[in-house]
Amino acid sequence: MHAVDRAQERMVAEQVVSRGVRDPVLLQALREVPREAFVSERHREFAWHDVPLPLDASVEVLPAFSVAMLLEASELRPGHRVLEIGTGAGYLTAVLSRVVGLVVTIEWSATRAGPAEERLRKLGCRNVTVLQRPPTVGCAEAAPFDAIVVSTRCMGLPTPLLPQLRVGGVFTMSVGETQRAQRLLRIRRTGPSAFHPEALGPAALVPVLVRVADAQPMDPLAVPVTHLRAPDTSPAAVLRDVCEPFADDFDAVAARLAARVNGSQVVLVGGASDGTRQFHALRARLTRRLLEHEGFDVLAIDGDVEGAASASDAPVASPAWSVHNPETASLLQWMCASASGSRPLTACGLDVFARIRSLRTALRHMQIQDAHAADAARSRYASLTPWQCDAEAFDHASAMGRLGRMVPALAGRLASLHARRVATARVAGRWYADPELVERMRREALSHYVEMLRGHPEAWSMRNRHLADALHTLQCARGGQARVVVWTSGPNAGHAGATEMGARGEASLGQLVRERLGSRACLIGMGTHHGTVTVPGAWDGAPQVRPVPDAHRDSCERLLHETGVPRFLLPLRTLGNGQAHAALATPRLQRFCGAVYSPESELRSHCYQTSLPAQFDEYVWFDQTEALATGPA
């Protein structure tokens, strides 16, 4: 099997089958239609990623799962006659042609219709007719159709098309005035003038709007909800009964949490952003409680391992203020003062490969050789997490092509620097100079730096496996009994197997630690409904304050907001299998404000699906939060 075929097969398995699509005809069509044929040459290396990609300045190509979601909702069968509105590049059209008997596709742009028709002809799609005309005209001469599929977002229901649907047929579309408000609708014709609408949950189709003067305005939230992922407000009362409200006294809530996790060997703590004051304040107080009263002796941070031999040397993290800020300053000062006591405390980074220093070194070299490629690299490094699927992250692909030619030499240089660091660590007797860890890292150093510099989503899982290995080595170096608090991001602290990242084969640090320690690992998450957040403007950039809008209607954050309780603990591990567990186990969207946060593209680039009780053991809720101050304490 060729590399392209393997990539195509993996795309279908990890992005489509893993999310529940089972139609064998549709899956085979997705395997056969080459998505790379519909994207621009400079974006071709990303063709199999779970992200919309541009063909040109006016056309985006949907990800495979968006195509599968839309077509599976259309209940297609071989021999069906289908009308598609919005040909675009023709990717969805080509998939349709392999599923049904006849496709009539409408493209209202003359500059797109011709190239799309030629593309489809080259792929052998002989059962497709491309028509260039206004979208609401449809194709009455070929009606009635078994299905009508609108592949772009609509502002309302294009009612002139409904008479072209046969009785029993379905009309599938995405409705919503904004990207965040999009919802997938299926409208079934039940009689000559009777139609039954169903809301099928959130959608993220391309942001090309169908705006027509005679469209009937439609509120997608007023439509009866039947899909698994649709929001359900009734569980809010159940959750209100099981949650544990707390006042604005973080020491008291930290003591309560610490008592519950006391039996754990490793506690991972992460919030829904790296720049929220409440998350940092509670995390610092919980950590001190565990170190001072519960027998924990190590604070391990998701940052570079160098420069952190003791509590007096705080690890290097990115952004730097995610560790060095007024909310955590008192904890680090207390640890420094305790370092010479009877039970010395340790603060260290876990990243033996020193990603932050390595990227800074690489970027300095790129800036000298090709400044535009360096800018493109910073853009991509800001999205080194697999859920951040935003086409904007690929805007500099041509420059990234030039970067690709620099990667082998840069990776070799970084691997040499890594070997030099390890040799220094061996002389100094550092814990990460363990022979077994050193040998494993030596074998993997070059491939690790290559993937890191390319900025592919797979680099996230690769790095997490190295962090998990380093954590295990750290514990072994302290007699195997070290009790560790780990600071990382919310998605990384949780179990990725409960999320759509896990369905794609991605692995989080929390998942890997849970697989090794079982119930002796405790995974703690924190979330919010709205407020403000501090984020860097670019990777490793200066901080800026951005608004955090109200959570999406189909998110777990919205469900927790609907309890009406401003702050509470949620003991997910002890919920059992009752109503509260069932309410939270339903897959819902979850938000993470990452290294770069854009509220405008939040649904596409900062949200992923999760089942909260399977993701975390404890969850801390703040309905409203504030941006983290980044000045001196």
N, C-alpha and C positions, 0 to 999 in steps of 0.2 A: 504494500500500500504506500503510495507517494505521501510526502509530507503534507501537501495540500489536502489530500483525501483524509488523512488522519486528523488534521485540524478541523475539517468540516464535520467529521464523525464526532469528534470531541465536543464541538459547539452544540450539536443536537443533543448529545447525551447529557452534558453538564448544564446547558442553559434551558433546554426544553423538556426533555424526558424527566429530569430531576424535579421539575416544578409541576409535574402531574399530567402533562399532555400525553395521551395514550393512543390517539387515532393513528393506526399503522400507515394508512395511505398518506396522511399529512406528514408524518415523520419521514417517510421515504422521500417525499417531494422535497423536504428541507435538506435531506442528505444529497439529493441530486442537483439542486439548483446552486450554482457557485456564487456565493454572495460577493466574492472578490470581483466578479464581472460587473458589478453595479456601483463600485466606489471608485474614486479617483486613484490614479497610479500612486500618488504620494501618500494615500491612506491605506494602501493595500495590505500592509503588514498587520493592520488592525481589523481586517475584514471578518475575522472569526471571534472578535471580542463582543461582549454583551453591551453594546453601546451604539446609538445612532451615528452614522458616518455620512459626511457630505460627498455627493458626486460632483457638485459645483456649488457656486454661491447661492443657488436658489433651491437646491434639492437635497434632502437628507434621506438616507436609506435606513429603514427600520431595523432594529435588532431581530434576530431569529425568533426570540420568545414573543415579542410584540406581534409579529406576523402569525405565529402559532395561536396566540391567545385570541386574536381577532377572527381567524378562520375556524378555529374549533368552536367558537361561540356561534358561528354561522350555520352549524349542523350540515356541512356539505357532504354530498354523496357523488360517486362516479355517475356521470351522465347529467348532472345538474347544469342548468343554464344560470350564469351569474353575471350581474352587472357590478363593475367596480367603479367607484368615483375617486379619482386621484391616482393616475398612473405613476406619476413621479418618475423615478429611475426605472421602474418596471420589476423590481425584485418580488414584491408581493404578487404581482400579475403572473410572473413566471412560476411561482409556487402554486398559485391557483390553477394554472393550466395543466398541471400534473395531477390535480385532485378531481377536477370536474370535467364535463364534456365540452362546454362552450364558455368563453369569457369575452364579454364586451367591456372594454375599459375606456373611461372618459378622462381626457386630459385637457384642461382649459387653456394651457399655455402652448402656443405653436412652437416655441423654441424647445419645449421638452417632448412634445408628442412624437416628432420625427425621430430623434435619437433613441427614444424608448422603443419605438416600433422596430428600428434596425437592430437594437440590442436583443429584442425578443426573437426576431427572425433568425439571428445567428445562433440562438440557443435551441432552435427547432420548435418554437411554440406556435404550431400551425393552427391551433384551435382558438387563437386570440385575434380579436379585432380592436384596433386602436382608433378612437374617434376624437377629433379635436373640436370641442364645443363647450358651451357653458355647462356647469355641473348639474344644474337642476333640470336641464332639458332631458337628460337620460337618453334612452334609446327605445322610444315607443314602438318603433318598427320591428324590434326583436322581442318585445315583451309578450307574455309575462315571464318574469324571472323567478327561479326557485330561491334565490338569495340576492340581496343588494348589500355590498360591502363598501363602506366609506373609510378610506385608509388615512384620512387626515382629520384633524380636530375641527369640529363644527361649533358655531355659535348658537345654532338652533336646529330644529328638525326641518329638513328640506321636503316639505309636504308634497310638492309636485311629483316626486318620485314614487310615492306610496302606491298610486294606481298601477304602476308597472310591476308590482309584486304579486305573485299568484296567491290565492287563498291557501293558507298553510305555510307559506314561505316566511323567511325571516329577514329583517333589515338590521344590520349591525353597524354601529357607529360610536365615536367618542364625542361626548358633549361637554363643554366647559369653557367659560370665558377666559380662564387663565390655565397655565400649565398645572398648578396645584389643584385646580377644581375639576380636572378631567375625570369622567367616569364612563365606563364602557356600558352601552345600552344595547339590548336586543329587543326589537319590536316585531311581534309575530302577527301576521294578518289572519284573523280568525273568521272573517266573513267579508262580504262585498264592501262594507263600510265600517268594519270593526277591527280594532287593533289592540293587542295586549303588550304593554311595555314591561321590561324587566331590567333592573339595574344589576350589573355583574361585577361591581367593584371598581377600584381605581385603574386608570389607563394612563399610558405615557406615549401617545403617538406623536408623530412629528408636528412641530408647531406651525404648520401651514394651515391657515383658517379657511373654511368654506363660509364666506359671508354672502348671503343672498337676500335680496329685498323681501322676498315672499317666504322666507323661512319662519316657521312658527316658533316663538321663544319657548324654551323648555328648561325647567328646573330639574336637573338630574336627581336631586335629593328628594323630590316629591314622588319619585317612581318607587313602587314596591321593591324591596330588596330581597333577592333570593340566593345570591352567591355567597359562598363560604367566607370570603374576605370582606363582605360588606359590613359596615358598622352596625352595632347593636347596642342601643343605649340602655336596655334593661339590666345588663350586668353591673351597671354603676352602683346600684343600690346594694347588690351583693358584696361588691368590693368595699363599699363604705362600712359594712359590718365587720369585715376581717382585717382592714388596714389598721395601723397603729399610729394615730396622730401624735405629733410632737410640737412643742412650742419652739421659739427661736433660741433654743439653748443647746448648742451643738455638743457640749461636754456631756450632757445627760443622755442624748441620743447615741453618742459614741459609746458610752458605758453600756447602754442597752444592747447595741450591736456587738460589742466586744464580748459580752457574756454569752451571746448566742454562737459566736464563731470560735469560742475558746478551744474546742476540741480539734481544730484544724491545724495542719502543719504548714500550709501555704494559704494565704488570703490574698486574692487579687481584687483590686479596687479600680474601677474606671467609670468615668462619667460620659454623658452625651456630648461633651465638648472638652477641649483642653483649656478653655478660657472663661469658665464660669466661677464666680466667687464662692457660691455656696458649695459647689463640688469640692473645691480645694480646701475650704475651711473644715468641712466635715471629714474629708480624707485625712487631713493633718491631725485632727483631734482623735480620730479612730486609731491612727497609726501610733500616736503617743500612748494611748491607752493600752494597746496591745504590747508595745515595747516595755512600758513601765510596770504594768500590773498583770499581764497574762503570759509572760514568759517568752515572748517573741524577741529575737535579737538581731534581725537583719531587715533593713529596708532596701529592696531591690527596685531599681527604676528602669523603665524601658528607655534606656539611653546608653551612651558609649561606656564601656567598661573602664577606660583609662581615667586616671586622675581621681579615683575614688577608693583609695586603699582604706580609708577610715571615714568616720562620720564628719570629720573636718573637711573632707574633700567631696563636695556634692557632685554627683555624676553630671555629665554633659548631656543635655536633652535638647530637642528642637520642637517648638520654639523654647529658647532658654528660660523665658518667664514661666513656662509650665512647671518648673521646679523652683526657680528663684523669684519669689513674689511675696508680698506682705502676709498672705495667708499661711504660707509654709515656713517663713523665716524663723518663727519662734521654735518650731519643731526641730529644724536643722541646728539652731543654736543650742537647744537643749541636748540633742544627740552629741554635739561637739563637746559640750561640758561633761557629758557622761562617758566619753570615750576612754578616760583614764581610770574609771571606777572598777569595782570588783567584777562587774559583768559588762565588758566593753561592747558597745553597739556598733554596728557596721552599716554604712550607706554605700551602695555600689550600683554601678550600671551593669546590665546583663549582656550588652551587645559587644561580643569579643571582636567582631568585624568592624566596630566603630563606624557605623553607617554615617553618622552626622559629620564627623571629622573627614571621613573619606569623601563624601559628597562635596564638602567645602573645598577639599584639595582638588577634586576633579573639576569643579566649577571654576576655580582659579586658572587651571590650565586651559579649559575651554574658552574662557574669556580672552585669553591671549591669542588663541588660534582662530576662534570664530565666535564673536560676541553674540550674533544672532542665534547660533546653536546653543550657547550658554543660556540665553533667555528661554529658548524652547525647553531646555532641560529643566530649568526651574519650574516651568509650568507643569511638566509631566511629573516631576518629583513631588509636587503638591498633591498629586492624586495617586499616591502609591498604595491605595487601599482598594480592594476589588469592588466595593459597592459604589465608588464614585465614578459612575458611568456617564460622563458628560462630554459631548462632542467638542466643547470648547477646549478640553485638555489636549486635543489632537490638532489644534489650529496651526501649530508650528511644525507640521509633519515634514515639510521639505527640509527645514533646518535639522529636524531629528534624523533625517536621512544622512546629512553630513556628520551629525554626531555619531551615527552608527559606524562610520568609518574610523572615528577616533577611539571607539570603545575598546578594541583589543589592546592597544598600547596603554590606554588609561587603566584598564583592569589589571594588566601586568604590573604596572607601577604600584597600584594599590595593594596587590598581593605581596609585592616585595616589602612595602611599608608594614603590612600586617606581620610578615615573618620577622621583621626587625623588632616590632613591638613585643611579639611573643618571646623572642630571645631576651629582651630586657626584663620581661615579666618573670622569666625562668630564673634569672640571676637574682631578682628581688624576692623570689619565693612567693609570688602572687598566686592566689587560688586558681586562676584561669590558665596557669602554666601546667596544669595536670597533663601528663603525657598522652593519655587516651584522647582527651579533648583537643589537644594540640595537633595530634596526628589527623584526627577527623577534619579539623578546620583546615589543615594544610592541604588535604586532598580536595576540599571543596572551595578553597579561597578564590581561585580564578573564576570558576563558574558562578559563584555568588556575586562577585563584583561585576561580571558581565551582565547578569540579570538585573542587578541594582542600577547600573548605569543606563541600561536600556529602558528602565522604568516600566517593565511589564507587570501586570497585576499578579503574576505568579511569584514575584519577588516578595510579596507580603507573606505568603505561606512559608516560603523558604527561610525568610528571616525569623519567623516565629518558631520554626523547628530548631534553629540555632539558639534562640533565646531559651527555649525549654531545655535544651542540652546544657546550656551554661548554668541555668538554675539548678539542675540536678547535680552538676559538678560542684557548684558552690555549697550545696547542702552536704555532699559527700566530704568536701574539704573540711567541714566543721563536724566531722564524726557521724554524719548522716542524720543528726537530730536537730539541725538548725530549723527554727521556725521563722518563716519569711513573710513579710508584707510586700506585695508587688504593686507598684503604680504603673498603670498603662492606660490606654484609651478604653472607652466603654465597649466597643465591638471586640477589642482584643481581650478584655477581661472576661467576657462572656463566652459561652460555648457556641462556636460557629456552626456546629451541627444542627442547631435550632433555627438557623437563618438560611436565607437563599444563598449566602456565600458558601455555606457547608454543602448545599445541594450541588454547587458547581465544583466541589472538591477542594475548596479553600479551608485552611485550618488556622484557628486562632490560638493564642498562647493559653487562654483559659481552657480550651478544649484539650490541648496536649497535656497540660498539668492534670486535668481531671482524669484523663486516660491512664496516667501513671499513678496517681494517688487516690483515685476514687473519692469517697466521702471525706477524706482528709484534706481535700482542696475545697475552699469556699470562694464562690464567685459573686462579687457584689457590683451592682450597677446603679447608676443614678440618672434621673431624667427630669425634663421640664416641659411645660406647655408653651411658655412664651417669655420674653424678656429681652435682654441684650447679651452679647458675647464678645469677648476679645479674640480676634483671629489675626494671623499675619496676612499681609496683603499678597505675599508670594511665599514660596518655600523659604524658611529661615529669615523671613522679612520682618519689617517693623510692625508692631502691633497696631491694630485699629479696632474700633468698636462698631459692631454691626447689630442691627435689630434681629431678634429671633421671632418670626411671626407665629401666630396661633398654629398649633399642630394640625396636620392634615386630618380630615374627617374619618379616614379609614386607618388611623394610627392607634397604637396602644397608648400614646401620650394623650390623645383626645379622650379615650375611654377613662383614663385615670383622672383627667381634668373634670370629667362629668360627675365624679364622685362629690365635687364641691368641697373637698378637704384640701387646704392649702399646702400642708406638709405631712408626710406620713412614711412609715416603714411598711414594707410589704414582705412578710415572711414566706417567700415562694416555696422554700424547701418543705414547709410543713402544711401547705394548703390541702394536701390529700387529693382526692379525685372528685371533690364536690363541685358546686355551682361556680365558686370563685375560680377554681382551677380551670374549669371548662371555659369560662368567659375569657380568661387570659391565654389559654392554650390555642384559641382560634388564631391562625396566622394574621398578623396585622403589620402595617408599616411601622418602622422605627427610624428616628432621625439621629444623625450624628453630624455635628458641625466640626469638620475636620481641619486640616492644615490650611485650607483656603475655603471659605464659606460664602456661598452666593444664595441669599434667600430667594432670588428670582428664579433660580433653576433647581430649587430644593427637591422637588419630587423626583427629578431625573438624576440628580447628582449627589444627593445626601440622604436618601431614604432606601431602606431595604426591608424585606419581610422577615418577621421573626415570630417565634412562639415564646413568650416571655418566661413562663415557668421552666422551660427546658433550657433557657439561655442563662439564667442567673439563679442563685440560691436566695439572695436577699436583694431587694430593690428599694432605693430611697427616692422619694418623690418630692420635688419642689415645684409647685404650680407656676410660680413666677421667679425668675432668677436675674442676676445682675452680672454685668461684665467684670472680669477680673482686673483689678488694678495691677499695673506692671511696674510701678515705680519702686523705689527703695522702701523697705519696711520702716 
